[in-house]
Amino acid sequence: VPLQASGGGLVQPGGYLRVSCRTSAAIFSFASLGWHRQAPGRERELVARIDIHKNLMDYSDSVKGRFTIVRDYGRDTVHLQMNNLKPGDTAVYSCYADLGDDRFWGQGTQVTVSS
């Protein structure tokens, strides 16, 4: 499996969580990496991404200022740090890697924000 996601869980509003996605050294070194999320009845949404070619990070407006995507070079892992979580952030979060014309997906991990 090229991408292995971990983290997630249940947290109260205002809390924080981190989801992580570990990949191979080859994918980590050359791929653009990111996270999507999908809630029941809603379309899949791009949450955050790191464009390795442009050396920039993008965030959806709904998470800007609260979420941070981080490359962990020592572990070939990309983390999504999620702070000040809201009930609307509840979704299945999935990581992906774009390598050339190929997109690889990790398994989804559930994030639930509820009191």
N, C-alpha and C positions, 0 to 999 in steps of 0.2 A: 504494500500500500504506500503510494508516494507521500501521502500527507496523513498525519495522525493528530486529530484534535483532542484536546483535553480541557478540563476546567468547566465552567458553568455551574449551574445549581440554582438554589432558591435564595433570594435576598430581599430585604425590606426596601421600600422606596427610600432613596437617599443613600443607600449603601453602595458597595463596590464589589466587583468581581473581575477576574482575569480569565480569559480563554486563550489557549495556546495551540499552536499548530506546528508540529515538528515534521521536518522533511529531510530529504537526502542533501548531502553537501552540494551535489551538482545542481539540483533544483534551487536550493537556497542561494547559490552564488550567481545564478544567471536568470532567475525568474522574477517577474513582478508578482507580488503576493498581496492578498487581501482577504477581506471577510464580507460575506453577504449574510443577511438574516431573512427569515420568513416566518411570519405569524399566521395563524389559522385565518383563512379567508382574505388574506392580503397578498399582494404581489411580492416577489423577492426583491429585496432592496440592497444595493451596494452600500455598505456601512463605512468601510475604510480600505484604502489600498496604498501600497508603496510601489511606485513606478520606478523600477531599477534603471531604466534607460534615461529617464528625465530626472532621476534623483529627486523625486518629489512625493509628497504624501497628500492624499485627498480624503476628505471626510464628507459624509452626507450632512446636510444642514441640520438634520434632526439630532445628530450626535456631536456636532462640532463644539469644542470647548469642554466636552465631558469624556470623550473617548480618545485614547492615544494608541496608535499602532507602532510597534517597536520591533526591530530586527535584533535578535539575540545571536550574535555571530559565534559565540562560543558553543551554542547548542543547536545551530541550524534550525532555529525556531523563530516563528513570528508570534508575538503576543498582541492581544487586544485588551488593553487596560480600560475598564469601564467604570467611571465614577459617577456619583450622583444619579444613580439609576432610577428610572421611572417605570411605572406599570406599562407604558407604551413600548418599552424596550423588550418586553417579553416576546421571545421568538426562539426559533432554532437557528443557531449561528453556524455557518459553514465557511471554512477557509478554502482558498483556491490558489493555484499557481499558474501563471501564464508563461510558458516556455516556448518561444517561437510561435507556431500556429496551434500549439496544443494547450489545452486547459486541463489541469488536474484538480480534482476535488477531494477534500477530506470529508470524513463523516460528520454529520451535524452534531452539535451539542446544545442541550436545552438550557436556556436562561429564563428564569421566571422571577419577576419582580412583583411582590405581593406582600401585603401586611397580614 
